Each structure stands twice: as C-alpha cells, then as structure tokens.
Amino acid sequence: MEITPVLSQLQQRAGSEGLSRSRELNTETEEQQTFSDMIQDAINSVDEAQKISDQKTQDLIMGNSDNVHEVMIAMEKAQLSFQLMVEIRNKAVDTYKELSRMQI
C-alpha cells in the first residue's frame, strides 16, 4: 500500500494549511534532535530508571520506606528498560554485521 493516497486523503480532511504547518514543525523538531541524541536520551532514561530502582531499594533496606510493591515495580521497570536497550543494541550490531557482509 502506498502512502501517497493516504496522505492526500488526510490533507483533504485536515485542511492543507494545518497539515503543512504541523509538518513544518515536525521537520524542525527532527532536525534539532540527531540520532546520537536519541540514543543518548534512551541511555539516560535507562540509567535514570536504574538509579530510581536503586534508591527505592536502598530506602526499603534502611527502613525509610515500607512499600515493597513500589520497590518491585521500580525494579521491574529498570529491568525491562535495560533488556529493551540490550535488544536494540543486539539488533544494531546484527544489522551492522549484515551490512558489512554485503558486496558493493
């Protein structure tokens, strides 16, 4: 399915001026954030989730908190975000290996 017919229908429904304006805003936003910025933001997000998990665990151990449920949720969030980051890294490495094997 081609995107052009769908895009033209959306433009007709939304009005070409409003859609053009939002497209310009999206382009400016995309230009400001590079791929390396996106990766760095994702790594920082995973790091922050891990720090929050560590802090909540430390608070529970020290007796500053008695909410085990909240600690477990923070630990699971940190674990899931780390696993996602590792899988994305693995996929990027696999893609790089595949590209390096291609003959030009």
Buried (B, 14 or more C-beta within 10 A) or exposed (E): EEEEEEEEEEBEEEEEEEBEEEEEEEEEEEEEEEEEEEBEEBEEEBBEBBEBBEBBBEBBEEEEBEEEEEBBEBBEBBEEBBEEBEEEEEEEEEEEEEEEEEEE
